[in-house]
Amino acid sequence: MNDLTIIKNSVIGRGYPELNPKEVEIDYEKTRNKWLLYYCRNHSGFYIRVNSLLRDAPPRMKEGGIAHELSHVVAEKTRGKRTVAKSYQLYHTFKIFRDLEERNIDLDVTLRGFGLGLAELFEYAKRDNIPYANNLGLSSEEIRALLRLRK
């Protein structure tokens, strides 16, 4: 069991009771795209790919990123097959839909208790010049503002 599997199982146990750890696989992958992490479907459920540039990132940051992908999985599981297909099409066609979807996912992550890790992940990537889609979803500043409101 690698460190990502341990972190994923911990995140599911603490914040995603509707998910079964066995239906989500996870591993590092060398990637040239702008995603720090992303999920896709596979033969047994879902698979989260983590950019290998994050191998040395602190665990809380990995938790935040994994929680973000798990929130996508939960969102997909609550939609019907036709709605999922339409959502994929809208996500890849319209920036406004993509922005709204990512902002809602980041809000869900924050409400489930993993917002600080997500904000720190964005800041880590920016500081270390790791390319990522920083124009999607909530900014680290917005997440931190939400966390201050929750205190």
C-alpha positions as CSV (number, residue, x, y, z in Angstrom):
1,M,0.0,0.0,0.0
2,N,1.6,3.3,-1.1
3,D,1.3,6.6,0.8
4,L,-1.5,7.8,-1.5
5,T,-3.7,4.8,-0.7
6,I,-3.2,5.4,3.0
7,I,-4.1,9.1,2.6
8,K,-7.1,8.4,0.4
9,N,-8.5,5.8,2.8
10,S,-8.0,8.3,5.7
11,V,-9.8,11.1,3.7
12,I,-12.7,8.8,2.8
13,G,-13.0,7.7,6.4
14,R,-13.0,11.2,7.8
15,G,-15.1,13.0,5.2
16,Y,-16.6,10.8,2.5
17,P,-18.8,8.2,4.2
18,E,-20.8,7.7,1.0
19,L,-17.7,6.3,-0.7
20,N,-16.1,2.8,-0.4
21,P,-12.3,3.0,-0.5
22,K,-12.2,-0.1,-2.7
23,E,-14.0,1.7,-5.5
24,V,-11.3,4.4,-5.9
25,E,-7.8,3.5,-6.9
26,I,-5.0,6.0,-6.7
27,D,-1.4,6.3,-7.8
28,Y,1.3,8.8,-9.0
29,E,1.7,9.4,-12.7
30,K,4.1,11.5,-14.7
31,T,2.0,13.9,-16.6
32,R,2.6,16.9,-18.9
33,N,-0.8,18.4,-18.5
34,K,-1.9,21.2,-16.1
35,W,-3.6,19.0,-13.6
36,L,-2.1,18.4,-10.2
37,L,-4.6,15.5,-9.7
38,Y,-7.5,14.2,-11.8
39,Y,-9.9,11.4,-11.7
40,C,-11.4,9.1,-14.4
41,R,-13.5,5.9,-14.5
42,N,-11.9,2.5,-14.8
43,H,-13.1,-1.1,-14.8
44,S,-13.6,-1.2,-11.1
45,G,-14.9,2.3,-10.3
46,F,-12.7,5.4,-10.3
47,Y,-9.0,6.1,-10.5
48,I,-7.2,9.2,-9.2
49,R,-4.0,10.2,-10.9
50,V,-1.6,12.3,-8.9
51,N,1.0,14.3,-10.7
52,S,4.4,12.7,-9.7
53,L,5.7,16.3,-9.1
54,L,3.6,16.1,-5.9
55,R,5.4,13.1,-4.5
56,D,7.3,15.2,-2.0
57,A,4.3,17.4,-1.0
58,P,3.3,17.3,2.6
59,P,0.5,14.9,3.5
60,R,-2.1,17.6,4.3
61,M,-1.7,19.1,0.8
62,K,-2.2,15.7,-0.7
63,E,-5.3,15.2,1.4
64,G,-6.7,18.5,0.0
65,G,-6.1,17.4,-3.6
66,I,-7.4,13.9,-3.0
67,A,-10.5,15.3,-1.3
68,H,-11.1,17.6,-4.3
69,E,-11.1,14.5,-6.7
70,L,-13.3,12.5,-4.3
71,S,-15.8,15.4,-4.3
72,H,-15.9,15.0,-8.1
73,V,-16.5,11.3,-7.7
74,V,-19.3,11.9,-5.3
75,A,-20.8,14.5,-7.6
76,E,-20.6,12.0,-10.5
77,K,-22.2,9.2,-8.5
78,T,-25.2,11.3,-7.6
79,R,-26.0,12.1,-11.2
80,G,-27.6,9.7,-13.6
81,K,-25.7,8.4,-16.7
82,R,-27.3,10.9,-19.0
83,T,-26.6,13.8,-16.7
84,V,-23.0,12.7,-16.3
85,A,-22.6,12.6,-20.1
86,K,-24.1,16.0,-20.4
87,S,-22.0,17.4,-17.6
88,Y,-18.8,16.1,-19.2
89,Q,-19.8,17.8,-22.5
90,L,-20.6,21.1,-20.8
91,Y,-17.5,20.9,-18.7
92,H,-15.2,20.6,-21.7
93,T,-17.2,23.0,-23.9
94,F,-18.1,26.0,-21.7
95,K,-15.7,27.8,-19.3
96,I,-18.5,29.1,-17.2
97,F,-19.8,25.6,-16.5
98,R,-16.3,24.4,-15.7
99,D,-15.7,27.4,-13.3
100,L,-19.0,26.8,-11.6
101,E,-18.4,23.1,-11.2
102,E,-14.9,23.6,-9.8
103,R,-16.0,26.3,-7.4
104,N,-18.8,24.0,-6.1
105,I,-16.3,21.1,-5.7
106,D,-13.9,23.4,-3.8
107,L,-16.7,24.5,-1.6
108,D,-17.6,20.9,-0.9
109,V,-14.0,20.1,0.0
110,T,-13.9,23.0,2.4
111,L,-17.2,22.1,4.0
112,R,-16.0,18.5,4.5
113,G,-12.9,19.8,6.4
114,F,-10.2,19.6,3.8
115,G,-10.1,23.2,2.6
116,L,-6.9,24.2,4.3
117,G,-5.0,21.3,2.6
118,L,-6.4,22.4,-0.7
119,A,-5.4,26.0,-0.2
120,E,-1.9,24.9,0.8
121,L,-1.7,22.6,-2.2
122,F,-2.5,25.6,-4.6
123,E,0.1,27.7,-2.8
124,Y,2.7,24.9,-2.9
125,A,2.2,24.5,-6.6
126,K,2.4,28.2,-7.3
127,R,5.5,28.6,-5.1
128,D,7.3,25.7,-6.7
129,N,6.3,26.6,-10.3
130,I,4.3,23.4,-10.7
131,P,1.9,24.0,-13.6
132,Y,-1.8,23.7,-12.6
133,A,-5.2,25.0,-13.6
134,N,-5.1,28.0,-11.2
135,N,-7.8,29.8,-13.0
136,L,-10.4,27.2,-12.1
137,G,-12.4,26.9,-8.9
138,L,-11.8,28.9,-5.7
139,S,-8.5,30.5,-5.1
140,S,-6.4,29.8,-2.0
141,E,-7.4,33.2,-0.8
142,E,-11.1,32.5,-1.2
143,I,-10.8,29.1,0.6
144,R,-8.9,30.7,3.5
145,A,-11.6,33.4,3.7
146,L,-14.3,30.7,4.0
147,L,-12.2,28.9,6.7
148,R,-12.1,32.1,8.7
149,L,-15.9,32.5,8.4
150,R,-16.3,28.9,9.8
151,K,-14.4,29.7,13.0
